[in-house]
């Protein structure tokens, strides 16, 4: 590995493949590269191109601690450039940009321009003002506004949080794009998204995913590259797992120039389009104001954007380069395996994905043997990350098979236990019944409150708790809303930690997952004989055996959780004899 003492670079988000690509590129330029991540096993940590490895607090969980870490490491090291690779680090680091001791070394574009790129509604507004095509878009800030625009919608519609990182009541959350096929789905999904900020509803645009990747110097594009998405995960649109470099389409480059000029952009960016090759029409989808997921393809095609960013921000200008190579393919092996799995399972909603023929599937697989093909992670000259990635893939699938077999065994065991539980409930009214989950802010809390509505006057004591060490937390705000619609009041809830006394005093204990059952086995082995999974064991109604934690997921998952908990409680109440 070639290194120079003249310049040190710190690359954040080392758990991502683009960060690995940045580290490889800058090291090959002769720079000393340090990597940092919030995870202990970041993929970039295994690269021979990395000098030092650091771990920082998760910025989505503790932004202030993350910023304190950034300030300390930047002050204590002579870095020429600090590169946040994702929005989860770039967004909080905006506050550091103008601090004197930072010396302008953080690779963040002008803050007003970044604000427009981060907020998709502002991007749409800017594009519209420039006369550029965008999907028909409606900005929604309250559920009441949905009714006013419902007649203008053509299903399916796309539901996009205006920002990819949402600010919830307790934490920042990575948000995803959803689809709705009717008004009921639309209302449910919008209601959930509104907990984290405003929402855009867009009419669905058909076409292929295309990106113009670029670097700009104060609003003037210095270099551009175009890729075409061939595989996306999920199938309806998401991160690409297989893409190819293609000749730049002049109309897309011109649209990108107008946007970048208007923003006064300084740094790297990727303008994402939906492109219809039949009539050459397009719609602007969004601007990624940082390094993008398909960066390894650009580097493989000799469009070395990490090197160009260093030249721009440290040396003052981007050096001239020949155009990038076209017809180069690059694949994220782990994600592309998922893509094939989704295709074989036919996981996409009807009408949103054109399933490829067997011939096309085989052709895509055979491409990896072409000299024009490369992998995002697997590189001969830097082999360890690729080997680790392959090991993780095998480990993941092995764990899935092992867990599936284990769940089947536990399923059979718990069915036998359920028979014991029903016999116990029929025999006598328990003096105390206990419900347990992980955090006691969703499932077990709902179970306690719901059974109280069914049995308001009884000698039976009902308690609930969780294994989460932090107590006195309010109920999940989304659960408060969803449970309220089902007639269960969760307002004023305060979570509790399970105790040995609580377990000992309970005649029967219901848990939500196998993991909770195993916790009881380990922590309170004498209580195993009276501990049972709450989930119903008759799958005829489509409800699950385990009741999964809905925390941070879509509103539909919360609704499913409420159905599973209340249905199981209904069965329990019917079994308890009245006195």
C-alpha positions as CSV (number, residue, x, y, z in Angstrom):
1,X,0.0,0.0,0.0
2,X,1.4,3.4,-1.0
3,X,1.0,6.1,1.6
4,X,2.1,9.7,1.9
5,X,2.7,11.6,5.1
6,X,1.6,14.8,3.4
7,X,-2.1,14.1,3.4
8,X,-4.3,12.0,5.8
9,X,-7.9,11.3,4.9
10,X,-10.7,10.1,7.3
11,X,-13.5,8.2,5.7
12,X,-16.7,7.7,7.7
13,X,-19.4,5.0,7.3
14,X,-16.9,2.3,6.9
15,X,-19.6,-0.3,7.1
16,X,-20.8,0.6,3.6
17,X,-19.4,-0.5,0.3
18,X,-19.0,3.0,-1.1
19,X,-16.7,3.9,1.8
20,X,-14.5,0.8,1.0
21,X,-14.4,2.1,-2.6
22,X,-13.4,5.6,-1.4
23,X,-10.6,4.1,0.8
24,X,-9.2,2.0,-2.1
25,X,-9.3,4.9,-4.5
26,X,-7.5,7.4,-2.3
27,X,-4.9,5.0,-1.0
28,X,-4.0,4.1,-4.6
29,X,-3.5,7.9,-5.1
30,X,-0.8,7.7,-2.5
31,X,-2.8,9.1,0.5
32,X,-3.0,7.7,4.0
33,X,-6.6,6.7,4.7
34,X,-8.2,6.1,8.1
35,X,-11.7,4.5,8.3
36,X,-14.4,4.9,10.9
37,X,-17.8,3.3,11.5
38,X,-20.3,2.8,14.2
39,X,-20.1,-1.0,13.8
40,X,-17.3,-3.2,15.1
41,X,-17.1,-5.3,11.9
42,X,-17.1,-2.7,9.1
43,X,-16.3,-4.1,5.7
44,X,-13.8,-1.4,5.0
45,X,-11.8,-2.4,8.1
46,X,-10.5,-5.4,6.3
47,X,-9.0,-3.5,3.4
48,X,-5.2,-3.4,3.1
49,X,-5.7,0.2,2.0
50,X,-6.7,1.4,5.5
51,X,-4.1,2.7,7.9
52,X,-6.1,3.2,11.1
53,X,-9.6,2.0,12.1
54,X,-11.9,3.8,14.5
55,X,-15.4,3.3,15.9
56,X,-17.8,6.1,16.7
57,X,-21.2,6.4,18.5
58,X,-24.1,5.6,16.2
59,X,-25.3,9.0,14.9
60,X,-28.9,7.8,14.5
61,X,-29.0,6.9,18.2
62,X,-26.8,9.6,19.9
63,X,-26.1,12.5,17.6
64,X,-24.4,14.6,20.3
65,X,-22.0,11.9,21.2
66,X,-21.2,11.3,17.5
67,X,-20.5,15.0,17.0
68,X,-18.3,15.1,20.1
69,X,-16.3,12.2,18.7
70,X,-15.9,13.9,15.3
71,X,-14.7,17.1,16.9
72,X,-12.1,15.3,19.1
73,X,-10.7,13.2,16.3
74,X,-10.5,16.0,13.8
75,X,-8.7,18.3,16.3
76,X,-6.3,15.5,17.4
77,X,-5.3,14.4,13.9
78,X,-3.8,16.3,11.0
79,X,-6.5,15.4,8.4
80,X,-6.5,17.0,5.0
81,X,-10.1,15.8,4.4
82,X,-12.9,14.1,6.3
83,X,-15.5,12.4,4.1
84,X,-18.9,11.5,5.4
85,X,-20.2,8.9,2.9
86,X,-23.9,8.6,3.9
87,X,-26.6,11.0,5.1
88,X,-26.6,9.5,8.6
89,X,-23.2,11.1,9.2
90,X,-23.4,14.0,6.7
91,X,-26.6,15.5,8.1
92,X,-25.4,15.9,11.7
93,X,-21.9,17.0,10.6
94,X,-23.4,20.2,9.0
95,X,-23.1,21.9,12.3
96,X,-19.3,21.4,12.3
97,X,-18.6,22.9,8.9
98,X,-18.4,26.6,10.0
99,X,-16.4,25.9,13.2
100,X,-13.0,27.6,12.9
101,X,-10.9,24.6,14.0
102,X,-12.5,22.4,11.3
103,X,-10.6,24.4,8.7
104,X,-13.0,23.6,5.9
105,X,-11.8,20.0,5.7
106,X,-15.2,18.3,5.9
107,X,-16.4,17.2,2.5
108,X,-19.9,18.6,2.6
109,X,-21.4,20.8,-0.2
110,X,-22.8,24.3,0.5
111,X,-25.3,23.9,3.3
112,X,-28.2,25.6,1.4
113,X,-27.6,23.4,-1.6
114,X,-27.4,20.3,0.6
115,X,-30.7,21.2,2.3
116,X,-32.4,21.2,-1.1
117,X,-30.9,17.8,-2.0
118,X,-31.8,16.2,1.3
119,X,-35.4,17.4,1.2
120,X,-37.0,15.7,-1.8
121,X,-39.9,18.2,-1.8
122,X,-37.4,21.0,-2.3
123,X,-35.7,19.1,-5.1
124,X,-39.0,18.7,-6.9
125,X,-39.8,22.4,-6.4
126,X,-36.4,23.4,-7.8
127,X,-36.7,21.1,-10.8
128,X,-40.2,22.4,-11.5
129,X,-39.0,26.0,-11.4
130,X,-36.3,25.2,-13.9
131,X,-38.9,23.6,-16.3
132,X,-37.6,20.1,-15.7
133,X,-39.9,17.1,-15.7
134,X,-40.8,15.5,-12.3
135,X,-43.5,12.9,-11.3
136,X,-46.8,14.5,-10.4
137,X,-46.2,15.2,-6.7
138,X,-48.3,16.2,-3.7
139,X,-46.7,17.3,-0.4
140,X,-48.7,16.1,2.6
141,X,-48.2,17.4,6.1
142,X,-51.4,16.0,7.7
143,X,-53.6,13.0,7.1
144,X,-56.5,15.3,6.3
145,X,-54.7,16.5,3.1
146,X,-54.9,13.1,1.6
147,X,-58.6,13.3,1.1
148,X,-58.2,16.6,-0.8
149,X,-55.9,15.0,-3.4
150,X,-57.3,11.5,-3.6
151,X,-59.2,12.2,-6.9
152,X,-55.9,13.3,-8.6
153,X,-54.1,10.1,-7.8
154,X,-53.6,7.2,-10.1
155,X,-52.7,3.9,-8.3
156,X,-50.2,2.6,-7.6
157,X,-48.8,5.7,-5.9
158,X,-45.3,6.2,-4.4
159,X,-45.0,7.4,-0.8
160,X,-41.7,9.1,-0.1
161,X,-40.6,10.7,3.2
162,X,-39.3,14.1,2.2
163,X,-36.0,13.1,3.9
164,X,-34.4,9.7,4.0
165,X,-33.5,10.2,7.7
166,X,-36.6,10.9,9.7
167,X,-36.7,12.7,13.1
168,X,-39.0,10.7,15.4
169,X,-40.0,11.6,18.9
170,X,-37.1,9.7,20.4
171,X,-34.6,9.0,17.7
172,X,-33.6,9.5,14.1
173,X,-34.7,6.7,11.8
174,X,-33.7,5.5,8.3
175,X,-36.9,5.7,6.2
176,X,-37.9,3.9,3.0
177,X,-40.1,4.4,0.0
178,X,-43.5,2.6,0.1
179,X,-46.2,1.9,-2.5
180,X,-50.0,2.0,-2.1
181,X,-52.5,0.3,-4.4
182,X,-55.6,1.7,-2.8
183,X,-56.8,4.5,-0.5
184,X,-56.8,2.3,2.6
185,X,-53.1,1.4,2.1
186,X,-52.3,5.0,1.3
187,X,-53.9,6.4,4.5
188,X,-52.2,3.8,6.6
189,X,-48.7,4.3,5.2
190,X,-49.0,8.1,5.1
191,X,-50.1,8.2,8.7
192,X,-47.0,6.2,9.7
193,X,-44.6,8.4,7.7
194,X,-46.1,11.6,9.2
195,X,-44.6,10.6,12.6
196,X,-41.2,11.4,11.1
197,X,-42.0,14.5,9.0
198,X,-43.8,15.6,5.9
199,X,-44.5,13.1,3.1
200,X,-44.6,13.3,-0.7
201,X,-47.2,11.3,-2.7
202,X,-46.2,10.8,-6.3
203,X,-47.9,9.1,-9.2
204,X,-45.9,6.0,-10.3
205,X,-43.5,6.6,-13.2
206,X,-42.5,3.7,-15.4
207,X,-39.0,3.5,-16.8
208,X,-35.5,2.3,-16.0
209,X,-33.3,3.7,-13.3
210,X,-30.5,5.9,-14.6
211,X,-28.0,8.1,-12.7
212,X,-25.8,11.0,-13.8
213,X,-22.9,10.9,-11.4
214,X,-20.8,14.1,-11.4
215,X,-18.4,16.4,-9.6
216,X,-19.0,20.2,-9.8
217,X,-16.8,23.2,-9.0
218,X,-19.1,26.0,-7.6
219,X,-22.0,25.0,-9.8
220,X,-20.0,24.0,-12.9
221,X,-19.9,20.3,-13.7
222,X,-16.2,19.2,-14.2
223,X,-16.8,15.6,-15.0
224,X,-19.9,13.4,-15.5
225,X,-20.6,9.7,-15.8
226,X,-23.8,7.7,-16.5
227,X,-25.0,4.3,-15.3
228,X,-28.0,2.2,-16.0
229,X,-29.5,0.0,-13.2
230,X,-30.1,-3.6,-14.3
231,X,-31.0,-5.1,-10.9
232,X,-32.5,-3.3,-7.9
233,X,-33.3,-4.5,-4.4
234,X,-36.2,-4.4,-3.6
235,X,-37.5,-5.3,-7.1
236,X,-39.8,-2.2,-7.1
237,X,-36.9,0.1,-6.8
238,X,-34.0,0.6,-4.4
239,X,-30.3,0.2,-4.3
240,X,-28.8,-1.4,-7.4
241,X,-27.1,-4.7,-7.3
242,X,-26.1,-4.9,-10.9
243,X,-25.5,-1.9,-13.2
244,X,-23.6,-0.9,-16.3
245,X,-21.8,2.2,-17.6
246,X,-23.5,3.7,-20.6
247,X,-22.9,6.7,-22.9
248,X,-24.1,9.9,-21.4
249,X,-27.6,10.9,-22.6
250,X,-27.3,14.7,-23.5
251,X,-30.8,15.6,-22.2
252,X,-30.1,14.0,-18.8
253,X,-26.7,15.8,-18.6
254,X,-28.3,19.1,-19.5
255,X,-31.0,18.6,-16.8
256,X,-28.3,17.8,-14.3
257,X,-26.3,20.9,-15.4
258,X,-29.4,23.1,-14.7
259,X,-29.9,21.7,-11.3
260,X,-26.2,21.8,-10.3
261,X,-25.9,25.4,-11.6
262,X,-29.0,26.6,-9.7
263,X,-27.7,25.0,-6.5
264,X,-24.1,26.3,-6.8
265,X,-23.1,22.7,-6.0
266,X,-19.5,22.1,-5.0
267,X,-18.5,18.5,-4.7
268,X,-19.8,15.1,-5.8
269,X,-23.5,14.3,-6.5
270,X,-25.7,11.9,-8.4
271,X,-28.9,13.0,-10.1
272,X,-31.3,10.1,-10.3
273,X,-33.8,9.7,-13.2
274,X,-36.5,7.4,-14.5
275,X,-35.8,7.1,-18.2
276,X,-38.1,5.8,-20.9
277,X,-35.9,4.6,-23.8
278,X,-38.9,4.2,-26.1
279,X,-39.6,7.9,-26.4
280,X,-36.5,9.4,-24.6
281,X,-38.7,10.9,-21.9
282,X,-37.5,11.2,-18.3
283,X,-38.4,12.3,-14.8
284,X,-36.1,13.6,-12.1
285,X,-36.4,11.5,-9.0
286,X,-33.9,12.9,-6.6
287,X,-30.4,14.3,-6.0
288,X,-27.9,12.3,-3.9
289,X,-25.7,14.9,-2.4
290,X,-22.9,12.5,-1.4
291,X,-21.2,9.3,-2.7
292,X,-23.8,6.9,-4.1
293,X,-24.2,3.1,-3.9
294,X,-23.0,2.5,-7.5
295,X,-19.7,4.3,-6.9
296,X,-17.6,1.1,-7.4
297,X,-18.9,0.9,-11.0
298,X,-17.7,4.5,-11.8
299,X,-14.3,3.7,-10.4
300,X,-14.1,0.5,-12.3
301,X,-15.0,2.5,-15.5
302,X,-12.1,4.9,-14.7
303,X,-14.4,7.7,-13.4
304,X,-12.5,8.0,-10.2
305,X,-14.7,10.4,-8.2
306,X,-13.0,9.9,-4.8
307,X,-9.7,11.1,-6.4
308,X,-11.5,13.9,-8.1
309,X,-13.1,15.0,-4.9
310,X,-9.6,15.2,-3.2
311,X,-8.3,17.2,-6.1
312,X,-11.2,19.6,-5.9
313,X,-11.3,20.2,-2.1
314,X,-7.6,19.9,-1.2
315,X,-5.7,20.8,-4.4
316,X,-8.2,23.3,-5.7
317,X,-9.3,21.9,-9.1
318,X,-10.2,18.7,-10.8
319,X,-7.6,17.4,-13.2
320,X,-8.6,16.7,-16.8
321,X,-9.5,13.1,-17.5
322,X,-10.6,11.1,-20.6
323,X,-14.3,10.0,-20.7
324,X,-15.2,6.9,-18.7
325,X,-15.4,3.5,-20.3
326,X,-18.8,2.3,-21.3
327,X,-20.2,-1.3,-21.2
328,X,-18.6,-2.0,-17.9
329,X,-20.6,-4.0,-15.4
330,X,-20.3,-4.0,-11.6
331,X,-22.2,-6.2,-9.1
332,X,-22.8,-6.2,-5.4
333,X,-22.6,-10.0,-4.8
334,X,-24.5,-10.2,-1.6
335,X,-27.4,-8.0,-2.8
336,X,-27.5,-9.6,-6.2
337,X,-28.1,-13.0,-4.6
338,X,-31.0,-11.4,-2.8
339,X,-32.3,-10.0,-6.2
340,X,-32.3,-13.5,-7.7
341,X,-34.1,-14.8,-4.6
342,X,-36.7,-12.1,-4.9
343,X,-37.2,-12.9,-8.6
344,X,-37.6,-16.6,-8.0
345,X,-40.1,-15.9,-5.2
346,X,-41.9,-13.3,-7.3
347,X,-41.8,-10.9,-4.5
348,X,-42.8,-7.7,-6.3
349,X,-46.4,-6.4,-6.2
350,X,-48.3,-7.0,-9.5
351,X,-47.7,-4.4,-12.1
352,X,-44.6,-2.8,-10.6
353,X,-41.9,-5.2,-12.0
354,X,-41.3,-6.9,-15.3
355,X,-40.0,-10.4,-14.4
356,X,-37.1,-11.3,-16.7
357,X,-37.1,-14.5,-18.7
358,X,-34.9,-17.5,-17.8
359,X,-32.6,-16.6,-20.7
360,X,-32.0,-13.1,-19.3
361,X,-31.4,-14.4,-15.8
362,X,-28.7,-16.8,-17.1
363,X,-27.2,-14.1,-19.3
364,X,-26.9,-11.8,-16.3
365,X,-25.2,-14.6,-14.3
366,X,-22.7,-15.3,-17.1
367,X,-21.7,-11.7,-17.3
368,X,-19.6,-12.1,-14.2
369,X,-17.1,-14.2,-16.2
370,X,-16.6,-11.3,-18.7
371,X,-13.4,-9.2,-18.6
372,X,-15.8,-6.1,-18.5
373,X,-17.3,-7.3,-15.3
374,X,-16.2,-6.5,-11.8
375,X,-17.5,-6.8,-8.2
376,X,-18.0,-4.0,-5.7
377,X,-16.2,-5.8,-2.9
378,X,-14.3,-8.7,-4.4
379,X,-11.0,-7.4,-5.7
380,X,-7.9,-9.5,-6.5
381,X,-5.5,-6.8,-5.3
382,X,-7.4,-6.3,-2.1
383,X,-8.8,-9.8,-1.4
384,X,-9.7,-9.8,2.3
385,X,-12.9,-7.7,2.2
386,X,-14.2,-9.9,-0.6
387,X,-13.4,-13.1,1.3
388,X,-15.1,-11.6,4.4
389,X,-18.1,-10.6,2.3
390,X,-18.4,-14.2,0.9
391,X,-18.1,-15.6,4.4
392,X,-20.9,-13.3,5.6
393,X,-23.1,-14.4,2.7
394,X,-22.6,-18.1,3.6
395,X,-23.0,-17.4,7.3
396,X,-26.2,-15.5,6.6
397,X,-27.8,-18.3,4.6
398,X,-26.5,-21.0,7.0
399,X,-28.1,-19.1,9.9
400,X,-31.3,-18.8,8.0
401,X,-31.5,-22.5,7.4
402,X,-30.4,-23.3,11.0
403,X,-33.0,-20.9,12.4
404,X,-35.7,-22.3,10.2
405,X,-35.1,-25.8,11.4
406,X,-34.8,-24.6,15.0
407,X,-38.0,-22.7,14.7
408,X,-39.8,-25.8,13.4
409,X,-38.6,-27.8,16.4
410,X,-39.5,-25.0,18.8
411,X,-42.9,-24.6,17.1
412,X,-43.7,-28.3,17.8
413,X,-42.5,-27.9,21.4
414,X,-44.5,-24.8,22.0
415,X,-47.7,-26.3,20.5
416,X,-47.4,-28.9,23.2
417,X,-46.8,-26.2,25.8
418,X,-49.9,-24.3,24.5
419,X,-52.0,-27.4,25.3
420,X,-50.6,-27.3,28.8
421,X,-51.4,-23.5,29.1
422,X,-55.0,-23.9,27.9
423,X,-55.4,-26.7,30.4
424,X,-54.0,-24.5,33.2
425,X,-56.2,-21.6,32.3
426,X,-59.4,-23.8,32.1
427,X,-58.6,-25.3,35.5
428,X,-58.5,-22.1,37.6
429,X,-58.3,-18.3,37.3
430,X,-54.6,-17.4,37.8
431,X,-53.9,-14.9,40.6
432,X,-51.4,-13.1,38.4
433,X,-50.8,-13.2,34.6
434,X,-47.7,-11.6,33.1
435,X,-46.9,-10.5,29.5
436,X,-43.3,-10.0,28.5
437,X,-41.6,-8.6,25.4
438,X,-38.3,-6.8,24.8
439,X,-39.0,-3.2,25.5
440,X,-42.5,-3.1,27.1
441,X,-43.6,-0.2,24.9
442,X,-45.4,-2.2,22.2
443,X,-46.5,-5.8,22.4
444,X,-46.6,-6.7,26.1
445,X,-47.9,-3.2,27.0
446,X,-50.7,-3.7,24.5
447,X,-51.5,-7.1,25.9
448,X,-51.8,-5.7,29.4
449,X,-54.0,-2.8,28.4
450,X,-56.2,-4.9,26.1
451,X,-56.9,-7.6,28.6
452,X,-57.9,-4.9,31.1
453,X,-60.5,-3.7,28.7
454,X,-61.9,-7.2,28.4
455,X,-61.8,-8.0,32.1
456,X,-62.2,-4.7,33.9
457,X,-63.4,-6.2,37.2
458,X,-61.5,-9.3,38.3
459,X,-59.4,-10.7,41.1
460,X,-56.7,-11.6,38.6
461,X,-53.8,-9.3,38.6
462,X,-52.3,-8.4,35.2
463,X,-48.7,-7.2,34.8
464,X,-46.3,-6.7,31.9
465,X,-42.6,-5.9,31.5
466,X,-39.6,-6.1,29.2
467,X,-36.0,-7.1,29.1
468,X,-34.8,-3.6,28.1
469,X,-32.8,-2.1,31.0
470,X,-34.2,1.4,30.6
471,X,-37.5,1.8,32.4
472,X,-40.3,4.4,32.5
473,X,-40.3,4.9,28.7
474,X,-43.6,5.9,27.1
475,X,-45.4,3.7,24.6
476,X,-44.3,3.8,21.0
477,X,-46.2,6.8,19.5
478,X,-47.3,4.7,16.4
479,X,-48.6,2.0,18.7
480,X,-50.5,4.6,20.7
481,X,-52.3,5.6,17.5
482,X,-52.9,2.1,16.1
483,X,-54.0,0.6,19.4
484,X,-56.3,3.6,20.0
485,X,-58.1,2.9,16.7
486,X,-58.6,-0.7,18.1
487,X,-60.1,0.8,21.3
488,X,-57.1,0.3,23.5
489,X,-55.8,3.4,25.4
490,X,-52.0,3.4,25.6
491,X,-51.6,7.1,26.7
492,X,-49.6,7.6,29.8
493,X,-47.9,4.3,29.6
494,X,-44.6,3.8,31.5
495,X,-42.4,0.7,30.7
496,X,-41.1,-1.7,33.4
497,X,-38.2,-4.1,33.6
498,X,-39.0,-7.7,34.4
499,X,-37.9,-8.7,37.9
500,X,-37.4,-12.0,39.7
501,X,-40.3,-11.0,42.1
502,X,-42.6,-10.4,39.2
503,X,-41.8,-13.8,37.6
504,X,-42.2,-15.6,40.9
505,X,-45.6,-14.1,41.7
506,X,-47.0,-14.9,38.2
507,X,-49.0,-18.1,37.8
508,X,-48.6,-17.9,34.0
509,X,-46.3,-15.9,31.8
510,X,-46.8,-15.2,28.1
511,X,-43.9,-14.1,25.9
512,X,-43.8,-12.9,22.3
513,X,-40.8,-14.6,20.7
514,X,-38.7,-17.7,21.1
515,X,-35.9,-15.3,22.1
516,X,-37.9,-14.2,25.1
517,X,-38.6,-17.8,26.1
518,X,-34.9,-18.5,26.0
519,X,-34.3,-15.4,28.2
520,X,-36.6,-17.0,30.8
521,X,-34.8,-20.3,30.5
522,X,-31.5,-18.6,31.2
523,X,-32.5,-16.0,33.8
524,X,-35.4,-17.7,35.6
525,X,-35.1,-21.5,34.9
526,X,-37.6,-22.3,37.6
527,X,-40.3,-20.4,35.7
528,X,-40.0,-22.3,32.4
529,X,-42.8,-24.6,33.2
530,X,-45.3,-21.7,33.3
531,X,-44.0,-19.7,30.4
532,X,-45.6,-19.9,27.0
533,X,-45.6,-18.0,23.7
534,X,-48.6,-15.8,23.3
535,X,-49.1,-16.2,19.6
536,X,-52.0,-18.3,18.5
537,X,-51.1,-21.8,17.2
538,X,-53.9,-22.1,14.7
539,X,-52.6,-20.5,11.5
540,X,-56.0,-20.7,9.7
541,X,-56.5,-16.9,10.2
542,X,-53.0,-16.1,8.8
543,X,-51.6,-14.8,12.1
544,X,-48.1,-15.6,13.1
545,X,-46.8,-18.0,15.7
546,X,-44.3,-15.5,17.0
547,X,-45.4,-11.9,17.4
548,X,-42.7,-9.7,15.9
549,X,-41.6,-6.4,17.3
550,X,-43.1,-3.6,15.1
551,X,-40.8,-0.9,16.4
552,X,-39.6,1.5,13.6
553,X,-41.4,-0.4,10.9
554,X,-44.3,0.6,8.7
555,X,-47.8,1.3,10.1
556,X,-49.0,-1.9,8.5
557,X,-46.7,-3.9,10.7
558,X,-48.1,-2.2,13.8
559,X,-51.6,-3.0,12.6
560,X,-50.6,-6.7,12.1
561,X,-49.1,-6.7,15.6
562,X,-52.3,-5.4,17.1
563,X,-54.3,-8.0,15.4
564,X,-52.0,-10.8,16.6
565,X,-51.9,-9.6,20.2
566,X,-55.7,-8.9,20.5
567,X,-56.7,-12.2,18.8
568,X,-54.4,-14.2,21.1
569,X,-55.8,-12.3,24.2
570,X,-59.3,-13.0,23.0
571,X,-58.6,-16.7,23.1
572,X,-57.0,-16.5,26.5
573,X,-59.9,-14.7,28.0
574,X,-62.3,-17.2,26.6
575,X,-60.4,-20.0,28.3
576,X,-60.4,-18.4,31.8
577,X,-63.4,-19.6,33.8
578,X,-65.6,-16.9,35.4
579,X,-66.2,-16.9,39.1
